[in-house]
Amino acid sequence: MADAPKTSRAGRNLPAAFAVGAALGGTVIVILVFQPKLWLVVLALAIPIATYEVTRRLSEAGYLIPIVPLLVGGQAMLWLTWPYREAGALGGYAVTIVVAMIWRLLGRGLTAQPVNYLRDISATVLLATWIPLFATFSGLLIYQQNGAARVFCLMLTVVSSDIGGYTAGVLFGKHLMVPAISPKKSWEGLGGSLVFGITASVLAVAFLLHKPGWVGVPLGLMLVITGTLGDLVESQVKRDLGIKDMGTLLPGHGGLMDRIDAMLPSAVAAWVVLTLLA
């Protein structure tokens, strides 16, 4: 019998997770260095995959989610930023919600009584906000001056926060932060996330954006907080659904959504901080 894959104290298959993470990170670096606008194409591929992963899991739990409006609307939110920037994203989001509401209302025909409509449309609004709208904010960064560097600031800070939190949690984690939601997150891990994340943010802002290093402090703090909360939100959703991972696309990580859960709300925070301060 073949040996089971080795997992770490944090429950990860480290070799697979490292290989997948390196491949994804390398791809992002190449795109942002040589063809930054291709970042929009990356998002255009990632958004429907993550949306489908969560929708499938919700469907398994009995939810009836209007997937077509979500998939089409996600692309509209993203690509309408090209000519219209923030207004395009907001308009695409609003139209997506309206169409999804009608789609779910009339999905069984004009004579059938909708069942669990409020529950399903609430989950649909959450999905439309959580995945395509939040992801679109990282696309909006590309249009700004030194857009690729701004996306780098986001990615480097969130990844560094994750590394710091994982390392400190494994080595020193004793005091659980929110055991009812995530039994592996500790206050020591959060401290590691803050140290690594803020340090990476300060360096990225100074050397990539050529802005005062102090801008990296609020940026790093916000990204660590939103990244940690984004991870906790997905953990609670999975706990509600009784599942471990959203998917199996990425060995060592789970689904794509399991890899980008911290990035999504952090993209909003990065856009806000960098738009106001840099």
N, C-alpha and C positions, 0 to 999 in steps of 0.2 A: 504494500500500500504506500502511495506517495505521501511524503510529509506535507502537512498543512503549511500554508504560507506563514512565515514568522511575522508576528505583529508586535508592536511596541506597547509600552505601558499605556499609551493614549489610545490604543486600539487600532492603529494604522499598520498596514503592510508597508513598512518604510522603503524597501527597495523599489517597489512599484510606485509608491507615492512620489519618491524622489525623481524617478525617471519621467513620470508623467508631468510633474511640476517643472522639471528642467526643459522638457520639450515645449510645453506651453509658454514658459517664460522666454525661451529662445525665439519662438515664433513671434511673440509680441515685440521683443527687442528689435528683430530684423525689420518688421513692418514699420514700427515707429521711427526707426533710424532712416530707412530708405524710401518708404512710401506711406507717410502718416495718414493720408486720406483712406488708405485701405483699412484703417481701424474701423471705419464705418461698415465695411464688408464683414469684418470679424464680428462686430455686434449684430449685423443682420443675420449671421448664421447662429450665433449664440442665443439670441433672444427666443427664436421659435423652439430650439432644442430644450432650453430651460423651461419654457412655458409648457411644452408638451409633457415634460417629465412630471411637473407638479399637477397638471391637469389629469394625467393618467392615474396618478396616485389618488387624487380626489375622486375620480370616477370609480376606482376600486372601492372607495369608502361610501359610494352611493350618491355622490354629488353629480349633478347634471350641469356641466359647464359648457357654454357656447364657445367651442374651441376655434371655429372659423373666424368669428369677429376678433378674437384675441390674437390669432396669428396674423391676420391681415392688418389689424389695427396696430400691432407692434411694429410692423414694417412702415406703416404710415407715420407713426410718431417719429421714428428714426429718420426716414428719408425726407420728410417735410422740413426737417431742420436745415437741409441743404439750401433751399431758397429763403426760408422764413425764420430760421434759428429757433429761439424759444417759443415764439408764437406758433410755429409749425408743430412743435412737440405738444403744446397745450391743445391746439385744435385737433390734432390726431387723437390725443387722449380722450377729449370730450366726445368726439364722434364715435370712438370705439365703445365708450360706456353706453351711449345712447343706442347704438346698434345692438350691443350685447343685451341690453334690457329688453328690447323689442324681440330679439331672436329667441331669448329664453321664454318670454311671455307667450309667443305664438308658435313655439317649437312643436307643439303637439296638434296644431291646427286651431281654427277659430272656435270650435265647439267644445274642445277639451279643457278641463279645469287644470291650470298649472298646479303642481304639487311641489312644496318646499321652495317656492319661488324666492322668498326673501333670503333664505339660507344660501341658495345657489348664486343669486345675483350679488350678494355680499361677498362671497368667495371670488366671484369673477372680478369685481371692482378691486379687491385686494390683489389679485394676480396681475391685472392691468397696471396697477400702480407699482407693485413690488418688482416686477421683472422688466417689461419694456420701457415704462416711463423712467424708472430709476436708471436703467442701463443707458438710456438716451442722454442723460446728463453727462456721461463720460464721452459721448459723441460730441456734445456741445463744446467740450474743452478743446477739441481739435481745431475748431474754427477760430479760437482766440490766438493772440500773438504767442509764438512759441508753443503752439498747441500740443505737439508731440511731447515736449518737456513737461507740460502740465499733466498729461496722461501718465508720464513716467513718475511724476511726483505722487500721483494717486496709487499707482501699482506698487512702487517701491515701498511706500509707507505701509500699505495694507499687508503686503507680503512680509515685510520686516516685523510688523506687529504680530503676525501669525507665527513667525519663527521664534520671536522673543517669548510669546505666550506659551508656545509649545515647549520650548527649552526650559524656561523657568518652571513651568508646571510639572514637567517630568522630573526635574532635578530637585525642586524645592517645594512643590505643591503639597500642602497639608491642610489648608483652610479652604473648604469648598465655598464657592461664591454663591451659586444658585443651584443647589443639588436637586431641587424639585424640577428644574428645567434641563440642566446639563450637569450630570454627575462628575464630569471630568474637569470642569473649569474651576480654577482656584484663584484666590486673591494674589497669591504669589505669581501665578501666570499672568494676571492682569498687570502686575508691576513690571514683569518682563516685557509685555506688549508695549507699555508706556515708554520704557527706556529705549527699546529697539525702534519703536515706531516714530517717536519724536526725534530721535537722533537721525534716523534715515530721512525724515521730512526736512529737518534743518539743513542737512547736507544737500539734499536734492534741490531745495529752493535756492540755496546759495550757488551751487555749481552748475545746475541745469537751467534754472530760470534767471540766474544772475540778479536775484532780488535779495534784500536784507535777510539775514539768517533768522531774525526773530519772527518773520512771517511763517517759518516752518513750525514754530511752537504751537500757535493755535490750530494750524493745519494738522499737525501730527496728533494733537490732543483730540480734535474732532474726529479724525479718521480712526483712531484707536477706539474711541467711544462708539461711533456708529458701526465700525466693523465688528466689535464685540457684541453689540446689541443685534446686529444683523444675523450673526451666527446663532444667538439665543432665540431670535424669532423663528428661524428655520427649525431649530431644535424643538421648540414648542409645537410647531405645526406637525413635525414628524411624530412627536409624542402623542398629539391628538389623534393622528392617523394610525398609530401603532406600528410604525415602520422605523428602520434604522437609517436607510439612505433613500434619496429621491430617485436614484437610478443606478445603473451599473456601467455607464459609458467610460468612466475614467478609473482604471485599476488603482487601488490604494486611496481613492478619494470618494468613490461612489458615483453619483451622477454629476453632470455639469453644474446643476444648481447647488450641489453640496460643495463645489469648489468656489463658486462666485457669490455665495450668500453674504459674505462680508463686504464684497466689492460693491454690491448694488446700492445700499444706503450710503456707503462711503463716497460713491460717485456724486451724489447730491451734495454732501458736505464739502467735497473738494471743489465743486463748481461754485458753491456759495462763497467759500473762503477765498479762493483764488480770484474770483470775479471782483470781490470787494477790496482785497488787499494787494493783489498782484496783477 
